[in-house]
């Protein structure tokens, strides 16, 4: 059956698409879970750090180096 499938170009390309789907989709899901990709909704729910925090003159002098 496999030889009949691979006997034509359309059969070969169908087999390649099936194999790429069987391997690529699980690998893509594992990569996304390991990288913990965050979309716009997740990023919107994260607490935002303030841009500039006002410190005292003593702290600015102490830590300006």
MOWO-V369788 format. One record per residue. N is the residue number from 0. PHI is phi in degrees with one decimal (NA if undefined). PSI is psi in whole degrees, 0 to 359 (* if undefined). Layout:
BEGIN
N,PHI,PSI
N,PHI,PSI
END
This chain:
BEGIN
0,NA,319
1,-65.2,321
2,-66.7,325
3,-67.0,323
4,-68.1,319
5,-84.5,1
6,-72.9,338
7,-121.0,161
8,-63.7,319
9,-67.7,323
10,-66.9,319
11,-63.6,315
12,-66.1,325
13,-64.3,318
14,-63.0,319
15,-63.2,318
16,-64.9,319
17,-63.9,315
18,-66.4,316
19,-62.6,323
20,-69.0,320
21,-68.6,332
22,-99.7,318
23,-69.7,320
24,-66.4,311
25,-63.1,322
26,-65.6,322
27,-65.1,321
28,-66.6,317
29,-64.0,320
30,-63.4,317
31,-65.7,322
32,-71.3,323
33,-73.1,324
34,-79.6,344
35,51.5,55
36,-61.9,131
37,-112.4,131
38,-86.7,185
39,-64.6,330
40,-71.2,315
41,-64.6,320
42,-65.6,327
43,-69.7,333
44,-87.7,352
45,-77.2,144
46,-66.8,139
47,-94.5,134
48,-78.4,141
49,-65.0,146
50,-66.9,313
51,-138.8,128
52,-106.3,130
53,-80.9,122
54,-110.8,166
55,-74.1,163
56,-63.8,325
57,-61.9,316
58,-67.5,318
59,-60.4,318
60,-68.5,322
61,-69.8,321
62,-113.6,19
63,-80.3,350
64,-83.1,*
END
